[in-house]
């Protein structure tokens, strides 16, 4: 078993990996949570809960590279999002909290599917990006999250989505074109 705070490479503590992946994690949570959870939960609370869970479990996880760490991190975040969704739909809670996100970090992650000129005017675009993203189908949202936010390869995205690599490539191309068109109008 490895040192509890390091990766298989032995040189990157979990805390450093979390810090490195924080912008992408914040974007993932914000985009994956959807309107219901985003209306009732601050994205920073879900991110913090995810990071806490990862740190609490670091002794039991064997890190075999950054890709495995990323998958573990985003899977943990997805579980947190699903728990929040279940909580709010089951209890019919209506508590609304408005906590502003650190836009600079989110925009760094969003830059993976936006042009540089869009990033420059990002403060105005943040809401438009998220509204356009919310208008996508589940498969379209997943392909963007898996490939552009999580950074998975086409083969990994295909395996995750139960599709061929060619199908993933086409879906991603069409989805990015749709997002681009939505953001241009």
BELBELCOR-V296240 format. One record per residue. N is the residue number from 0. RES is the residue in one letter. NEAR is the number of other C-alpha atoms within 12 Angstrom. Layout:
BEGIN
n=N res=RES near=NEAR
n=N res=RES near=NEAR
END
This chain:
BEGIN
n=0 res=X near=15
n=1 res=X near=19
n=2 res=X near=19
n=3 res=X near=23
n=4 res=X near=28
n=5 res=X near=28
n=6 res=X near=29
n=7 res=X near=22
n=8 res=X near=17
n=9 res=X near=18
n=10 res=X near=18
n=11 res=X near=23
n=12 res=X near=25
n=13 res=X near=37
n=14 res=X near=23
n=15 res=X near=18
n=16 res=X near=30
n=17 res=X near=32
n=18 res=X near=21
n=19 res=X near=20
n=20 res=X near=32
n=21 res=X near=34
n=22 res=X near=30
n=23 res=X near=36
n=24 res=X near=46
n=25 res=X near=43
n=26 res=X near=42
n=27 res=X near=47
n=28 res=X near=44
n=29 res=X near=47
n=30 res=X near=41
n=31 res=X near=43
n=32 res=X near=38
n=33 res=X near=31
n=34 res=X near=23
n=35 res=X near=28
n=36 res=X near=34
n=37 res=X near=32
n=38 res=X near=22
n=39 res=X near=27
n=40 res=X near=34
n=41 res=X near=29
n=42 res=X near=39
n=43 res=X near=31
n=44 res=X near=26
n=45 res=X near=37
n=46 res=X near=36
n=47 res=X near=25
n=48 res=X near=27
n=49 res=X near=33
n=50 res=X near=32
n=51 res=X near=20
n=52 res=X near=25
n=53 res=X near=32
n=54 res=X near=27
n=55 res=X near=17
n=56 res=X near=19
n=57 res=X near=27
n=58 res=X near=19
n=59 res=X near=17
n=60 res=X near=26
n=61 res=X near=23
n=62 res=X near=32
n=63 res=X near=19
n=64 res=X near=21
n=65 res=X near=28
n=66 res=X near=20
n=67 res=X near=21
n=68 res=X near=35
n=69 res=X near=31
n=70 res=X near=30
n=71 res=X near=32
n=72 res=X near=41
n=73 res=X near=36
n=74 res=X near=25
n=75 res=X near=29
n=76 res=X near=38
n=77 res=X near=32
n=78 res=X near=23
n=79 res=X near=31
n=80 res=X near=38
n=81 res=X near=22
n=82 res=X near=20
n=83 res=X near=32
n=84 res=X near=26
n=85 res=X near=17
n=86 res=X near=19
n=87 res=X near=22
n=88 res=X near=15
n=89 res=X near=12
n=90 res=X near=11
n=91 res=X near=14
n=92 res=X near=18
n=93 res=X near=16
n=94 res=X near=16
n=95 res=X near=15
n=96 res=X near=18
n=97 res=X near=15
n=98 res=X near=17
n=99 res=X near=19
n=100 res=X near=26
n=101 res=X near=20
n=102 res=X near=27
n=103 res=X near=22
n=104 res=X near=26
n=105 res=X near=35
n=106 res=X near=36
n=107 res=X near=30
n=108 res=X near=35
n=109 res=X near=40
n=110 res=X near=27
n=111 res=X near=24
n=112 res=X near=31
n=113 res=X near=32
n=114 res=X near=22
n=115 res=X near=14
n=116 res=X near=15
n=117 res=X near=23
n=118 res=X near=25
n=119 res=X near=18
n=120 res=X near=20
n=121 res=X near=26
n=122 res=X near=23
n=123 res=X near=15
n=124 res=X near=28
n=125 res=X near=32
n=126 res=X near=22
n=127 res=X near=24
n=128 res=X near=37
n=129 res=X near=31
n=130 res=X near=19
n=131 res=X near=27
n=132 res=X near=38
n=133 res=X near=26
n=134 res=X near=21
n=135 res=X near=28
n=136 res=X near=19
n=137 res=X near=20
n=138 res=X near=28
n=139 res=X near=33
n=140 res=X near=33
n=141 res=X near=32
n=142 res=X near=42
n=143 res=X near=43
n=144 res=X near=40
n=145 res=X near=37
n=146 res=X near=35
n=147 res=X near=31
n=148 res=X near=37
n=149 res=X near=41
n=150 res=X near=29
n=151 res=X near=27
n=152 res=X near=23
n=153 res=X near=28
n=154 res=X near=21
n=155 res=X near=23
n=156 res=X near=32
n=157 res=X near=25
n=158 res=X near=18
n=159 res=X near=23
n=160 res=X near=25
n=161 res=X near=17
n=162 res=X near=19
n=163 res=X near=17
n=164 res=X near=21
n=165 res=X near=16
n=166 res=X near=22
n=167 res=X near=31
n=168 res=X near=23
n=169 res=X near=20
n=170 res=X near=29
n=171 res=X near=31
n=172 res=X near=21
n=173 res=X near=21
n=174 res=X near=31
n=175 res=X near=31
n=176 res=X near=21
n=177 res=X near=25
n=178 res=X near=30
n=179 res=X near=22
n=180 res=X near=16
n=181 res=X near=21
n=182 res=X near=28
n=183 res=X near=16
n=184 res=X near=11
END
